[in-house]
Amino acid sequence: MALDAEEKGLAVRDLHNVNVYLYENIHDEMISTFKRLDSEYYHAHGEDLSKNKDFFNAVFRAGLNSPQLKEELNID
């Protein structure tokens, strides 16, 4: 479940801004995935998926918890 800053009483100044540099193919995949999931989210919840609040946090949480992370970094 995505963290909801409003429910937790957080303002933008309470959150962290992280700039990332992505290869073009990863960027294209991210945009495509967001658009697909935004459509699915709208059908499920009747509202748009927030890219910054929900999508990016979910992507980072999923990636950080994935066993594939070490594989991508060639760490045993």
PyMOL Python script that loads the backbone (N, CA, C, O; Angstrom):
from pymol import cmd

cmd.read_pdbstr("""\
ATOM      1  N   MET A   1       0.850  -1.172   0.000  1.00  0.00           N
ATOM      2  CA  MET A   1       0.000   0.000   0.000  1.00  0.00           C
ATOM      3  C   MET A   1       0.897   1.236   0.000  1.00  0.00           C
ATOM      4  O   MET A   1       1.879   1.310   0.738  1.00  0.00           O
ATOM      5  N   ALA A   2       0.548   2.174  -0.818  1.00  0.00           N
ATOM      6  CA  ALA A   2       1.351   3.391  -0.924  1.00  0.00           C
ATOM      7  C   ALA A   2       1.174   4.258   0.309  1.00  0.00           C
ATOM      8  O   ALA A   2       0.087   4.341   0.882  1.00  0.00           O
ATOM      9  N   LEU A   3       2.262   4.901   0.706  1.00  0.00           N
ATOM     10  CA  LEU A   3       2.176   5.845   1.824  1.00  0.00           C
ATOM     11  C   LEU A   3       1.331   7.024   1.411  1.00  0.00           C
ATOM     12  O   LEU A   3       1.509   7.556   0.315  1.00  0.00           O
ATOM     13  N   ASP A   4       0.421   7.444   2.254  1.00  0.00           N
ATOM     14  CA  ASP A   4      -0.415   8.584   1.937  1.00  0.00           C
ATOM     15  C   ASP A   4       0.025   9.748   2.801  1.00  0.00           C
ATOM     16  O   ASP A   4      -0.289   9.803   3.990  1.00  0.00           O
ATOM     17  N   ALA A   5       0.754  10.679   2.200  1.00  0.00           N
ATOM     18  CA  ALA A   5       1.314  11.813   2.932  1.00  0.00           C
ATOM     19  C   ALA A   5       0.226  12.638   3.598  1.00  0.00           C
ATOM     20  O   ALA A   5       0.408  13.102   4.723  1.00  0.00           O
ATOM     21  N   GLU A   6      -0.903  12.831   2.924  1.00  0.00           N
ATOM     22  CA  GLU A   6      -1.974  13.634   3.501  1.00  0.00           C
ATOM     23  C   GLU A   6      -2.524  12.997   4.766  1.00  0.00           C
ATOM     24  O   GLU A   6      -2.732  13.686   5.764  1.00  0.00           O
ATOM     25  N   GLU A   7      -2.764  11.680   4.739  1.00  0.00           N
ATOM     26  CA  GLU A   7      -3.295  10.993   5.925  1.00  0.00           C
ATOM     27  C   GLU A   7      -2.307  11.043   7.083  1.00  0.00           C
ATOM     28  O   GLU A   7      -2.714  11.083   8.244  1.00  0.00           O
ATOM     29  N   LYS A   8      -1.031  11.041   6.781  1.00  0.00           N
ATOM     30  CA  LYS A   8      -0.010  11.071   7.818  1.00  0.00           C
ATOM     31  C   LYS A   8       0.336  12.498   8.231  1.00  0.00           C
ATOM     32  O   LYS A   8       1.198  12.701   9.086  1.00  0.00           O
ATOM     33  N   GLY A   9      -0.327  13.490   7.633  1.00  0.00           N
ATOM     34  CA  GLY A   9      -0.086  14.879   7.988  1.00  0.00           C
ATOM     35  C   GLY A   9       1.255  15.404   7.508  1.00  0.00           C
ATOM     36  O   GLY A   9       1.819  16.313   8.116  1.00  0.00           O
ATOM     37  N   LEU A  10       1.771  14.838   6.420  1.00  0.00           N
ATOM     38  CA  LEU A  10       3.071  15.254   5.900  1.00  0.00           C
ATOM     39  C   LEU A  10       2.889  16.290   4.802  1.00  0.00           C
ATOM     40  O   LEU A  10       1.952  16.211   4.008  1.00  0.00           O
ATOM     41  N   ALA A  11       3.778  17.244   4.764  1.00  0.00           N
ATOM     42  CA  ALA A  11       3.815  18.218   3.689  1.00  0.00           C
ATOM     43  C   ALA A  11       5.002  17.876   2.791  1.00  0.00           C
ATOM     44  O   ALA A  11       5.848  17.059   3.153  1.00  0.00           O
ATOM     45  N   VAL A  12       5.056  18.497   1.638  1.00  0.00           N
ATOM     46  CA  VAL A  12       6.156  18.237   0.702  1.00  0.00           C
ATOM     47  C   VAL A  12       7.507  18.433   1.384  1.00  0.00           C
ATOM     48  O   VAL A  12       8.446  17.680   1.125  1.00  0.00           O
ATOM     49  N   ARG A  13       7.611  19.434   2.250  1.00  0.00           N
ATOM     50  CA  ARG A  13       8.893  19.692   2.926  1.00  0.00           C
ATOM     51  C   ARG A  13       9.314  18.542   3.848  1.00  0.00           C
ATOM     52  O   ARG A  13      10.483  18.452   4.224  1.00  0.00           O
ATOM     53  N   ASP A  14       8.374  17.661   4.214  1.00  0.00           N
ATOM     54  CA  ASP A  14       8.675  16.517   5.078  1.00  0.00           C
ATOM     55  C   ASP A  14       9.148  15.301   4.283  1.00  0.00           C
ATOM     56  O   ASP A  14       9.595  14.312   4.863  1.00  0.00           O
ATOM     57  N   LEU A  15       9.049  15.377   2.972  1.00  0.00           N
ATOM     58  CA  LEU A  15       9.403  14.244   2.119  1.00  0.00           C
ATOM     59  C   LEU A  15      10.768  14.478   1.484  1.00  0.00           C
ATOM     60  O   LEU A  15      11.286  15.594   1.506  1.00  0.00           O
ATOM     61  N   HIS A  16      11.342  13.435   0.927  1.00  0.00           N
ATOM     62  CA  HIS A  16      12.664  13.518   0.303  1.00  0.00           C
ATOM     63  C   HIS A  16      12.535  13.562  -1.211  1.00  0.00           C
ATOM     64  O   HIS A  16      11.772  12.801  -1.805  1.00  0.00           O
ATOM     65  N   ASN A  17      13.280  14.448  -1.818  1.00  0.00           N
ATOM     66  CA  ASN A  17      13.347  14.540  -3.265  1.00  0.00           C
ATOM     67  C   ASN A  17      14.607  13.813  -3.716  1.00  0.00           C
ATOM     68  O   ASN A  17      15.704  14.106  -3.241  1.00  0.00           O
ATOM     69  N   VAL A  18      14.446  12.868  -4.632  1.00  0.00           N
ATOM     70  CA  VAL A  18      15.576  12.119  -5.154  1.00  0.00           C
ATOM     71  C   VAL A  18      15.536  12.202  -6.670  1.00  0.00           C
ATOM     72  O   VAL A  18      14.570  11.771  -7.299  1.00  0.00           O
ATOM     73  N   ASN A  19      16.580  12.754  -7.248  1.00  0.00           N
ATOM     74  CA  ASN A  19      16.682  12.789  -8.708  1.00  0.00           C
ATOM     75  C   ASN A  19      17.436  11.548  -9.150  1.00  0.00           C
ATOM     76  O   ASN A  19      18.457  11.190  -8.563  1.00  0.00           O
ATOM     77  N   VAL A  20      16.942  10.910 -10.163  1.00  0.00           N
ATOM     78  CA  VAL A  20      17.609   9.716 -10.683  1.00  0.00           C
ATOM     79  C   VAL A  20      17.872   9.885 -12.171  1.00  0.00           C
ATOM     80  O   VAL A  20      17.133  10.578 -12.871  1.00  0.00           O
ATOM     81  N   TYR A  21      18.917   9.255 -12.635  1.00  0.00           N
ATOM     82  CA  TYR A  21      19.261   9.252 -14.051  1.00  0.00           C
ATOM     83  C   TYR A  21      18.968   7.863 -14.583  1.00  0.00           C
ATOM     84  O   TYR A  21      19.500   6.869 -14.088  1.00  0.00           O
ATOM     85  N   LEU A  22      18.118   7.804 -15.597  1.00  0.00           N
ATOM     86  CA  LEU A  22      17.699   6.528 -16.154  1.00  0.00           C
ATOM     87  C   LEU A  22      18.166   6.395 -17.597  1.00  0.00           C
ATOM     88  O   LEU A  22      18.184   7.366 -18.353  1.00  0.00           O
ATOM     89  N   TYR A  23      18.541   5.180 -17.959  1.00  0.00           N
ATOM     90  CA  TYR A  23      18.792   4.906 -19.364  1.00  0.00           C
ATOM     91  C   TYR A  23      17.481   5.094 -20.119  1.00  0.00           C
ATOM     92  O   TYR A  23      16.402   4.937 -19.547  1.00  0.00           O
ATOM     93  N   GLU A  24      17.576   5.428 -21.400  1.00  0.00           N
ATOM     94  CA  GLU A  24      16.372   5.719 -22.177  1.00  0.00           C
ATOM     95  C   GLU A  24      15.387   4.550 -22.178  1.00  0.00           C
ATOM     96  O   GLU A  24      14.181   4.762 -22.054  1.00  0.00           O
ATOM     97  N   ASN A  25      15.884   3.321 -22.317  1.00  0.00           N
ATOM     98  CA  ASN A  25      14.973   2.176 -22.349  1.00  0.00           C
ATOM     99  C   ASN A  25      14.260   1.980 -21.008  1.00  0.00           C
ATOM    100  O   ASN A  25      13.094   1.583 -20.990  1.00  0.00           O
ATOM    101  N   ILE A  26      14.927   2.247 -19.897  1.00  0.00           N
ATOM    102  CA  ILE A  26      14.294   2.140 -18.578  1.00  0.00           C
ATOM    103  C   ILE A  26      13.264   3.241 -18.413  1.00  0.00           C
ATOM    104  O   ILE A  26      12.172   3.004 -17.897  1.00  0.00           O
ATOM    105  N   HIS A  27      13.608   4.449 -18.850  1.00  0.00           N
ATOM    106  CA  HIS A  27      12.672   5.576 -18.784  1.00  0.00           C
ATOM    107  C   HIS A  27      11.419   5.271 -19.601  1.00  0.00           C
ATOM    108  O   HIS A  27      10.303   5.491 -19.130  1.00  0.00           O
ATOM    109  N   ASP A  28      11.596   4.769 -20.813  1.00  0.00           N
ATOM    110  CA  ASP A  28      10.454   4.429 -21.658  1.00  0.00           C
ATOM    111  C   ASP A  28       9.586   3.358 -21.010  1.00  0.00           C
ATOM    112  O   ASP A  28       8.359   3.439 -21.047  1.00  0.00           O
ATOM    113  N   GLU A  29      10.223   2.359 -20.420  1.00  0.00           N
ATOM    114  CA  GLU A  29       9.481   1.290 -19.736  1.00  0.00           C
ATOM    115  C   GLU A  29       8.721   1.837 -18.526  1.00  0.00           C
ATOM    116  O   GLU A  29       7.589   1.432 -18.260  1.00  0.00           O
ATOM    117  N   MET A  30       9.356   2.765 -17.795  1.00  0.00           N
ATOM    118  CA  MET A  30       8.708   3.367 -16.628  1.00  0.00           C
ATOM    119  C   MET A  30       7.470   4.152 -17.047  1.00  0.00           C
ATOM    120  O   MET A  30       6.419   4.026 -16.420  1.00  0.00           O
ATOM    121  N   ILE A  31       7.580   4.965 -18.103  1.00  0.00           N
ATOM    122  CA  ILE A  31       6.447   5.753 -18.585  1.00  0.00           C
ATOM    123  C   ILE A  31       5.325   4.833 -19.060  1.00  0.00           C
ATOM    124  O   ILE A  31       4.158   5.045 -18.732  1.00  0.00           O
ATOM    125  N   SER A  32       5.683   3.822 -19.824  1.00  0.00           N
ATOM    126  CA  SER A  32       4.699   2.873 -20.333  1.00  0.00           C
ATOM    127  C   SER A  32       3.994   2.135 -19.198  1.00  0.00           C
ATOM    128  O   SER A  32       2.773   1.974 -19.216  1.00  0.00           O
ATOM    129  N   THR A  33       4.764   1.694 -18.219  1.00  0.00           N
ATOM    130  CA  THR A  33       4.196   0.980 -17.073  1.00  0.00           C
ATOM    131  C   THR A  33       3.285   1.890 -16.267  1.00  0.00           C
ATOM    132  O   THR A  33       2.206   1.474 -15.845  1.00  0.00           O
ATOM    133  N   PHE A  34       3.711   3.134 -16.048  1.00  0.00           N
ATOM    134  CA  PHE A  34       2.863   4.070 -15.315  1.00  0.00           C
ATOM    135  C   PHE A  34       1.537   4.277 -16.037  1.00  0.00           C
ATOM    136  O   PHE A  34       0.482   4.236 -15.404  1.00  0.00           O
ATOM    137  N   LYS A  35       1.569   4.495 -17.335  1.00  0.00           N
ATOM    138  CA  LYS A  35       0.338   4.732 -18.090  1.00  0.00           C
ATOM    139  C   LYS A  35      -0.596   3.531 -18.016  1.00  0.00           C
ATOM    140  O   LYS A  35      -1.807   3.690 -17.865  1.00  0.00           O
ATOM    141  N   ARG A  36      -0.031   2.327 -18.122  1.00  0.00           N
ATOM    142  CA  ARG A  36      -0.860   1.111 -18.046  1.00  0.00           C
ATOM    143  C   ARG A  36      -1.472   0.971 -16.654  1.00  0.00           C
ATOM    144  O   ARG A  36      -2.664   0.697 -16.517  1.00  0.00           O
ATOM    145  N   LEU A  37      -0.646   1.160 -15.621  1.00  0.00           N
ATOM    146  CA  LEU A  37      -1.147   1.010 -14.256  1.00  0.00           C
ATOM    147  C   LEU A  37      -2.085   2.146 -13.864  1.00  0.00           C
ATOM    148  O   LEU A  37      -2.994   1.942 -13.060  1.00  0.00           O
ATOM    149  N   ASP A  38      -1.879   3.334 -14.416  1.00  0.00           N
ATOM    150  CA  ASP A  38      -2.780   4.446 -14.155  1.00  0.00           C
ATOM    151  C   ASP A  38      -4.179   4.106 -14.648  1.00  0.00           C
ATOM    152  O   ASP A  38      -5.170   4.395 -13.977  1.00  0.00           O
ATOM    153  N   SER A  39      -4.255   3.495 -15.818  1.00  0.00           N
ATOM    154  CA  SER A  39      -5.551   3.081 -16.365  1.00  0.00           C
ATOM    155  C   SER A  39      -6.196   2.011 -15.477  1.00  0.00           C
ATOM    156  O   SER A  39      -7.385   2.093 -15.167  1.00  0.00           O
ATOM    157  N   GLU A  40      -5.418   1.020 -15.074  1.00  0.00           N
ATOM    158  CA  GLU A  40      -5.940  -0.037 -14.193  1.00  0.00           C
ATOM    159  C   GLU A  40      -6.376   0.548 -12.848  1.00  0.00           C
ATOM    160  O   GLU A  40      -7.419   0.172 -12.311  1.00  0.00           O
ATOM    161  N   TYR A  41      -5.581   1.461 -12.313  1.00  0.00           N
ATOM    162  CA  TYR A  41      -5.888   2.090 -11.032  1.00  0.00           C
ATOM    163  C   TYR A  41      -7.190   2.881 -11.130  1.00  0.00           C
ATOM    164  O   TYR A  41      -8.020   2.845 -10.222  1.00  0.00           O
ATOM    165  N   TYR A  42      -7.359   3.603 -12.254  1.00  0.00           N
ATOM    166  CA  TYR A  42      -8.581   4.384 -12.443  1.00  0.00           C
ATOM    167  C   TYR A  42      -9.808   3.473 -12.466  1.00  0.00           C
ATOM    168  O   TYR A  42     -10.832   3.784 -11.858  1.00  0.00           O
ATOM    169  N   HIS A  43      -9.697   2.358 -13.166  1.00  0.00           N
ATOM    170  CA  HIS A  43     -10.825   1.412 -13.220  1.00  0.00           C
ATOM    171  C   HIS A  43     -11.116   0.814 -11.845  1.00  0.00           C
ATOM    172  O   HIS A  43     -12.271   0.536 -11.525  1.00  0.00           O
ATOM    173  N   ALA A  44     -10.090   0.616 -11.039  1.00  0.00           N
ATOM    174  CA  ALA A  44     -10.268   0.015  -9.711  1.00  0.00           C
ATOM    175  C   ALA A  44     -10.717   1.015  -8.659  1.00  0.00           C
ATOM    176  O   ALA A  44     -11.473   0.661  -7.755  1.00  0.00           O
ATOM    177  N   HIS A  45     -10.257   2.282  -8.764  1.00  0.00           N
ATOM    178  CA  HIS A  45     -10.481   3.245  -7.694  1.00  0.00           C
ATOM    179  C   HIS A  45     -11.256   4.499  -8.111  1.00  0.00           C
ATOM    180  O   HIS A  45     -11.657   5.290  -7.258  1.00  0.00           O
ATOM    181  N   GLY A  46     -11.468   4.682  -9.417  1.00  0.00           N
ATOM    182  CA  GLY A  46     -12.213   5.834  -9.892  1.00  0.00           C
ATOM    183  C   GLY A  46     -11.461   7.148  -9.819  1.00  0.00           C
ATOM    184  O   GLY A  46     -12.068   8.218  -9.869  1.00  0.00           O
ATOM    185  N   GLU A  47     -10.155   7.076  -9.704  1.00  0.00           N
ATOM    186  CA  GLU A  47      -9.331   8.288  -9.692  1.00  0.00           C
ATOM    187  C   GLU A  47      -7.979   7.966 -10.297  1.00  0.00           C
ATOM    188  O   GLU A  47      -7.596   6.802 -10.412  1.00  0.00           O
ATOM    189  N   ASP A  48      -7.252   9.024 -10.688  1.00  0.00           N
ATOM    190  CA  ASP A  48      -5.939   8.836 -11.292  1.00  0.00           C
ATOM    191  C   ASP A  48      -4.913   8.382 -10.256  1.00  0.00           C
ATOM    192  O   ASP A  48      -5.019   8.700  -9.071  1.00  0.00           O
ATOM    193  N   LEU A  49      -3.939   7.647 -10.721  1.00  0.00           N
ATOM    194  CA  LEU A  49      -2.823   7.211  -9.899  1.00  0.00           C
ATOM    195  C   LEU A  49      -1.830   8.362  -9.800  1.00  0.00           C
ATOM    196  O   LEU A  49      -1.425   8.917 -10.821  1.00  0.00           O
ATOM    197  N   SER A  50      -1.438   8.723  -8.595  1.00  0.00           N
ATOM    198  CA  SER A  50      -0.449   9.786  -8.403  1.00  0.00           C
ATOM    199  C   SER A  50       0.941   9.228  -8.703  1.00  0.00           C
ATOM    200  O   SER A  50       1.394   8.273  -8.071  1.00  0.00           O
ATOM    201  N   LYS A  51       1.605   9.841  -9.677  1.00  0.00           N
ATOM    202  CA  LYS A  51       2.935   9.347 -10.061  1.00  0.00           C
ATOM    203  C   LYS A  51       3.926   9.532  -8.918  1.00  0.00           C
ATOM    204  O   LYS A  51       4.634   8.589  -8.565  1.00  0.00           O
ATOM    205  N   ASN A  52       3.991  10.721  -8.336  1.00  0.00           N
ATOM    206  CA  ASN A  52       4.981  10.979  -7.292  1.00  0.00           C
ATOM    207  C   ASN A  52       4.629  10.335  -5.970  1.00  0.00           C
ATOM    208  O   ASN A  52       5.492   9.733  -5.332  1.00  0.00           O
ATOM    209  N   LYS A  53       3.398  10.445  -5.547  1.00  0.00           N
ATOM    210  CA  LYS A  53       3.028   9.953  -4.221  1.00  0.00           C
ATOM    211  C   LYS A  53       2.892   8.438  -4.181  1.00  0.00           C
ATOM    212  O   LYS A  53       3.359   7.798  -3.239  1.00  0.00           O
ATOM    213  N   ASP A  54       2.264   7.867  -5.182  1.00  0.00           N
ATOM    214  CA  ASP A  54       1.964   6.435  -5.139  1.00  0.00           C
ATOM    215  C   ASP A  54       2.887   5.585  -6.012  1.00  0.00           C
ATOM    216  O   ASP A  54       3.517   4.646  -5.526  1.00  0.00           O
ATOM    217  N   PHE A  55       2.964   5.917  -7.298  1.00  0.00           N
ATOM    218  CA  PHE A  55       3.692   5.070  -8.236  1.00  0.00           C
ATOM    219  C   PHE A  55       5.183   4.965  -7.909  1.00  0.00           C
ATOM    220  O   PHE A  55       5.707   3.860  -7.768  1.00  0.00           O
ATOM    221  N   PHE A  56       5.869   6.105  -7.786  1.00  0.00           N
ATOM    222  CA  PHE A  56       7.309   6.043  -7.540  1.00  0.00           C
ATOM    223  C   PHE A  56       7.636   5.380  -6.209  1.00  0.00           C
ATOM    224  O   PHE A  56       8.597   4.615  -6.123  1.00  0.00           O
ATOM    225  N   ASN A  57       6.850   5.661  -5.166  1.00  0.00           N
ATOM    226  CA  ASN A  57       7.089   4.993  -3.877  1.00  0.00           C
ATOM    227  C   ASN A  57       6.894   3.491  -4.002  1.00  0.00           C
ATOM    228  O   ASN A  57       7.662   2.717  -3.430  1.00  0.00           O
ATOM    229  N   ALA A  58       5.879   3.070  -4.743  1.00  0.00           N
ATOM    230  CA  ALA A  58       5.639   1.636  -4.939  1.00  0.00           C
ATOM    231  C   ALA A  58       6.772   0.993  -5.729  1.00  0.00           C
ATOM    232  O   ALA A  58       7.212  -0.110  -5.405  1.00  0.00           O
ATOM    233  N   VAL A  59       7.244   1.679  -6.763  1.00  0.00           N
ATOM    234  CA  VAL A  59       8.348   1.151  -7.572  1.00  0.00           C
ATOM    235  C   VAL A  59       9.596   0.963  -6.715  1.00  0.00           C
ATOM    236  O   VAL A  59      10.246  -0.081  -6.777  1.00  0.00           O
ATOM    237  N   PHE A  60       9.928   1.972  -5.918  1.00  0.00           N
ATOM    238  CA  PHE A  60      11.117   1.860  -5.068  1.00  0.00           C
ATOM    239  C   PHE A  60      10.952   0.787  -3.996  1.00  0.00           C
ATOM    240  O   PHE A  60      11.879   0.014  -3.756  1.00  0.00           O
ATOM    241  N   ARG A  61       9.787   0.724  -3.345  1.00  0.00           N
ATOM    242  CA  ARG A  61       9.565  -0.315  -2.330  1.00  0.00           C
ATOM    243  C   ARG A  61       9.668  -1.701  -2.937  1.00  0.00           C
ATOM    244  O   ARG A  61      10.316  -2.586  -2.378  1.00  0.00           O
ATOM    245  N   ALA A  62       9.021  -1.888  -4.093  1.00  0.00           N
ATOM    246  CA  ALA A  62       9.061  -3.199  -4.751  1.00  0.00           C
ATOM    247  C   ALA A  62      10.491  -3.557  -5.152  1.00  0.00           C
ATOM    248  O   ALA A  62      10.927  -4.693  -4.966  1.00  0.00           O
ATOM    249  N   GLY A  63      11.210  -2.593  -5.698  1.00  0.00           N
ATOM    250  CA  GLY A  63      12.595  -2.845  -6.110  1.00  0.00           C
ATOM    251  C   GLY A  63      13.509  -3.136  -4.942  1.00  0.00           C
ATOM    252  O   GLY A  63      14.352  -4.030  -5.016  1.00  0.00           O
ATOM    253  N   LEU A  64      13.349  -2.386  -3.862  1.00  0.00           N
ATOM    254  CA  LEU A  64      14.204  -2.591  -2.692  1.00  0.00           C
ATOM    255  C   LEU A  64      13.950  -3.939  -2.030  1.00  0.00           C
ATOM    256  O   LEU A  64      14.844  -4.500  -1.398  1.00  0.00           O
ATOM    257  N   ASN A  65      12.742  -4.457  -2.172  1.00  0.00           N
ATOM    258  CA  ASN A  65      12.397  -5.736  -1.560  1.00  0.00           C
ATOM    259  C   ASN A  65      12.559  -6.923  -2.507  1.00  0.00           C
ATOM    260  O   ASN A  65      12.296  -8.064  -2.126  1.00  0.00           O
ATOM    261  N   SER A  66      12.983  -6.663  -3.711  1.00  0.00           N
ATOM    262  CA  SER A  66      13.099  -7.719  -4.709  1.00  0.00           C
ATOM    263  C   SER A  66      14.439  -8.435  -4.627  1.00  0.00           C
ATOM    264  O   SER A  66      15.481  -7.790  -4.510  1.00  0.00           O
ATOM    265  N   PRO A  67      14.420  -9.766  -4.688  1.00  0.00           N
ATOM    266  CA  PRO A  67      15.689 -10.504  -4.741  1.00  0.00           C
ATOM    267  C   PRO A  67      16.443 -10.212  -6.044  1.00  0.00           C
ATOM    268  O   PRO A  67      17.643 -10.471  -6.137  1.00  0.00           O
ATOM    269  N   GLN A  68      15.750  -9.678  -7.037  1.00  0.00           N
ATOM    270  CA  GLN A  68      16.392  -9.356  -8.307  1.00  0.00           C
ATOM    271  C   GLN A  68      17.347  -8.167  -8.170  1.00  0.00           C
ATOM    272  O   GLN A  68      18.209  -7.974  -9.027  1.00  0.00           O
ATOM    273  N   LEU A  69      17.210  -7.377  -7.118  1.00  0.00           N
ATOM    274  CA  LEU A  69      18.073  -6.215  -6.935  1.00  0.00           C
ATOM    275  C   LEU A  69      19.539  -6.628  -6.884  1.00  0.00           C
ATOM    276  O   LEU A  69      20.373  -6.038  -7.571  1.00  0.00           O
ATOM    277  N   LYS A  70      19.860  -7.634  -6.077  1.00  0.00           N
ATOM    278  CA  LYS A  70      21.247  -8.087  -5.984  1.00  0.00           C
ATOM    279  C   LYS A  70      21.710  -8.690  -7.307  1.00  0.00           C
ATOM    280  O   LYS A  70      22.865  -8.524  -7.700  1.00  0.00           O
ATOM    281  N   GLU A  71      20.816  -9.384  -7.985  1.00  0.00           N
ATOM    282  CA  GLU A  71      21.153  -9.969  -9.283  1.00  0.00           C
ATOM    283  C   GLU A  71      21.496  -8.859 -10.282  1.00  0.00           C
ATOM    284  O   GLU A  71      22.475  -8.977 -11.019  1.00  0.00           O
ATOM    285  N   GLU A  72      20.705  -7.788 -10.314  1.00  0.00           N
ATOM    286  CA  GLU A  72      20.965  -6.668 -11.208  1.00  0.00           C
ATOM    287  C   GLU A  72      22.329  -6.024 -10.925  1.00  0.00           C
ATOM    288  O   GLU A  72      22.981  -5.517 -11.838  1.00  0.00           O
ATOM    289  N   LEU A  73      22.752  -6.046  -9.670  1.00  0.00           N
ATOM    290  CA  LEU A  73      24.010  -5.439  -9.264  1.00  0.00           C
ATOM    291  C   LEU A  73      25.173  -6.430  -9.238  1.00  0.00           C
ATOM    292  O   LEU A  73      26.286  -6.079  -8.847  1.00  0.00           O
ATOM    293  N   ASN A  74      24.908  -7.679  -9.659  1.00  0.00           N
ATOM    294  CA  ASN A  74      25.910  -8.739  -9.652  1.00  0.00           C
ATOM    295  C   ASN A  74      26.530  -8.940  -8.271  1.00  0.00           C
ATOM    296  O   ASN A  74      27.746  -9.062  -8.125  1.00  0.00           O
ATOM    297  N   ILE A  75      25.662  -8.969  -7.270  1.00  0.00           N
ATOM    298  CA  ILE A  75      26.090  -9.228  -5.890  1.00  0.00           C
ATOM    299  C   ILE A  75      25.573 -10.604  -5.502  1.00  0.00           C
ATOM    300  O   ILE A  75      24.393 -10.912  -5.669  1.00  0.00           O
ATOM    301  N   ASP A  76      26.476 -11.426  -4.983  1.00  0.00           N
ATOM    302  CA  ASP A  76      26.086 -12.787  -4.561  1.00  0.00           C
ATOM    303  C   ASP A  76      25.434 -12.762  -3.206  1.00  0.00           C
ATOM    304  O   ASP A  76      25.041 -13.808  -2.690  1.00  0.00           O
TER     305      ASP A  76
END
""", "prot")
cmd.dss("prot")
cmd.show_as("cartoon", "prot")
cmd.util.cbc("prot")
cmd.orient("prot")
